[in-house]
Amino acid sequence: MRAIQISETGGPEVLRLVEQPMPKLQPGQVLVKTHAIGVAFPDLLVRSGRYPWMPPLPYVPGNEVTGHVVDANGSTRLGNGQLVFFTSWDMGFAGGLYAEYVAVKDTAPWPLPDHVDLDEAAALFNYIVASLLMEHGARGAEAATVLLHGVSGGMGTALAELALLAGSKVIGTAGTDDKCAFALARGVQHAINYKTANVVDQVLRLTDGRGVDVVYNHIAGNSFVDDMKMLAPLGQIVSYAALGGMPQSDLFRGMRAEIGRSPAVRVIGTHVFEKLPHLRRAAFEKVLGLHAAGKIKPAVTTRLPLERAAHAHRLMESRESLGKILLKP
Ligand SMILES: NC(=O)c1ccc[n+]([C@@H]2O[C@H](COP(=O)([O-])OP(=O)(O)OC[C@H]3O[C@@H](n4cnc5c(N)ncnc54)[C@H](OP(=O)(O)O)[C@@H]3O)[C@@H](O)[C@H]2O)c1
């Protein structure tokens, strides 16, 4: 069977197509033929050696997949033909899903109803993370108005859709007019091109000077300085990644300077939910339920053959991609 493997970390070219033997099933495992594999930014971090929890090499990347069971191996839970979704979280954070077939414990996959679109469902991991960020990252904050950086990306589109569903007014930022148009077409109320407009001024104008209740920030760097100026009283920044590096300025001083609004920052990584499996499970159940009921529609924009994994990574790294990229085995 075909899989994508890295033997060393580096640029997209280290993602190589390899032939591997079909997985041998252990007792209690089922064999899944994959249908769609989600590409996410953490895959790029692992590939380039920047992920804080680096796996041993050689390594098959991939953390989110849909498919169907082709060998139930006597499972009483899953039969042949059952449609499934699962993530690395369901299988001990092992990765390994950029592959045509996967052997997995029969307790891991989430069964999907027959009517579900397997491509869309392969993009649901972003929604599960988004749901955890909203419920536990922004815990305690009112969320009448939220600001989403990178609103046209995988996480951005998921956060936007869930926030809109929860009744929030959503303001997004993106780096091109096309990305802003994409976000507006998906229902966000306002999208600001941060390359051509002053985001702080625009956000304060759009909120009558009050600011937003919650900012979801995956950039860090010096972006907090501006975020702090756009927070409503008792507002909260949810910091879920640091693509722009560490802040140069003293964050605590910056927070004290805005004491009149009592800002909060929660730094959150999904690995915390390893210690909180009941919250993780609840997020899966909620998101899969919303999708099965047709209440959310992931923004799958790009489908590439498995062997074009390197191109998928280049596309994501170029920041030209919109919504979710899938690999199709
Ligand atoms: N906490 C967690 O456990 C968790 C789970 C999943 C993902 N994440 C993180 O969430 C972030 C987004 O992931 P994703 O899969 O949604 O990625 P994505 O689809 O590529 O979207 C990221 C967006 O961020 C914007 N951006 C701003 N600064 C950037 C930079 N320095 N490099 C690249 N993009 C930048 C880009 O939009 P513009 O060019 O328009 O600014 C891009 O559209 C990543 O940092 C990822 O590690 C965290």
The ligand as a Tripos MOL2 file, in Angstrom:
@<TRIPOS>MOLECULE
LIG
   48    52     1     0     0
SMALL
NO_CHARGES

@<TRIPOS>ATOM
      1 N1         -3.6410   24.3610   19.6840 N.am      1 LIG1
      2 C1         -3.7560   23.2690   18.9350 C.2       1 LIG1
      3 O1         -3.7460   22.1750   19.4240 O.2       1 LIG1
      4 C2         -3.8980   23.3910   17.4600 C.ar      1 LIG1
      5 C3         -4.6080   22.4550   16.7000 C.ar      1 LIG1
      6 C4         -4.7280   22.6690   15.3360 C.ar      1 LIG1
      7 C5         -4.0840   23.7610   14.7840 C.ar      1 LIG1
      8 N2         -3.3760   24.5770   15.5980 N.ar      1 LIG1
      9 C6         -2.6670   25.7290   15.0860 C.3       1 LIG1
     10 O2         -3.5920   26.5730   14.4520 O.3       1 LIG1
     11 C7         -2.9090   27.3280   13.4900 C.3       1 LIG1
     12 C8         -3.6670   27.3150   12.1920 C.3       1 LIG1
     13 O3         -3.6510   26.0220   11.6530 O.3       1 LIG1
     14 P1         -4.4680   25.7060   10.3330 P.3       1 LIG1
     15 O4         -4.3820   24.2360   10.1180 O.co2     1 LIG1
     16 O5         -5.7760   26.3870   10.3900 O.co2     1 LIG1
     17 O6         -3.5210   26.4560    9.2470 O.3       1 LIG1
     18 P2         -3.9360   27.2160    7.8940 P.3       1 LIG1
     19 O7         -5.1200   26.5930    7.2850 O.co2     1 LIG1
     20 O8         -2.6770   27.3400    7.0930 O.co2     1 LIG1
     21 O9         -4.3460   28.6750    8.3990 O.3       1 LIG1
     22 C9         -3.4400   29.5100    9.0520 C.3       1 LIG1
     23 C10        -3.7370   30.9620    8.7000 C.3       1 LIG1
     24 O10        -2.9760   31.7760    9.5830 O.3       1 LIG1
     25 C11        -2.5580   32.9430    8.9200 C.3       1 LIG1
     26 N3         -1.2000   33.2460    9.3760 N.ar      1 LIG1
     27 C12        -0.8440   34.3040   10.1240 C.ar      1 LIG1
     28 N4          0.4400   34.2850   10.4040 N.ar      1 LIG1
     29 C13         0.9500   33.2050    9.8280 C.ar      1 LIG1
     30 C14         2.2630   32.6630    9.7440 C.ar      1 LIG1
     31 N5          3.3120   33.2590   10.3330 N.pl3     1 LIG1
     32 N6          2.4240   31.5160    9.0420 N.ar      1 LIG1
     33 C15         1.3790   30.9120    8.4430 C.ar      1 LIG1
     34 N7          0.1040   31.3860    8.4890 N.ar      1 LIG1
     35 C16        -0.1020   32.5190    9.1730 C.ar      1 LIG1
     36 C17        -2.6680   32.6690    7.4150 C.3       1 LIG1
     37 O11        -3.6080   33.5910    6.9140 O.3       1 LIG1
     38 P3         -3.1630   35.0300    6.3810 P.3       1 LIG1
     39 O12        -2.0290   34.8060    5.4230 O.co2     1 LIG1
     40 O13        -4.3980   35.5020    5.7390 O.co2     1 LIG1
     41 O14        -2.7470   35.8000    7.5960 O.co2     1 LIG1
     42 C18        -3.3240   31.2940    7.2950 C.3       1 LIG1
     43 O15        -4.4970   31.3300    6.5060 O.3       1 LIG1
     44 C19        -1.4940   26.7340   13.3910 C.3       1 LIG1
     45 O16        -0.6500   27.5370   14.1440 O.3       1 LIG1
     46 C20        -1.6240   25.3970   14.0410 C.3       1 LIG1
     47 O17        -0.4400   24.9600   14.6180 O.3       1 LIG1
     48 C21        -3.2810   24.4390   16.8940 C.ar      1 LIG1
@<TRIPOS>BOND
     1     1     2 1
     2     2     3 2
     3     2     4 1
     4     4     5 ar
     5     4    48 ar
     6     5     6 ar
     7     6     7 ar
     8     7     8 ar
     9     8     9 1
    10     8    48 ar
    11     9    10 1
    12     9    46 1
    13    10    11 1
    14    11    12 1
    15    11    44 1
    16    12    13 1
    17    13    14 1
    18    14    15 2
    19    14    16 1
    20    14    17 1
    21    17    18 1
    22    18    19 2
    23    18    20 1
    24    18    21 1
    25    21    22 1
    26    22    23 1
    27    23    24 1
    28    23    42 1
    29    24    25 1
    30    25    26 1
    31    25    36 1
    32    26    27 ar
    33    26    35 ar
    34    27    28 ar
    35    28    29 ar
    36    29    30 ar
    37    29    35 ar
    38    30    31 1
    39    30    32 ar
    40    32    33 ar
    41    33    34 ar
    42    34    35 ar
    43    36    37 1
    44    36    42 1
    45    37    38 1
    46    38    39 2
    47    38    40 1
    48    38    41 1
    49    42    43 1
    50    44    45 1
    51    44    46 1
    52    46    47 1
@<TRIPOS>SUBSTRUCTURE
     1 LIG1         1 GROUP 0 **** ****
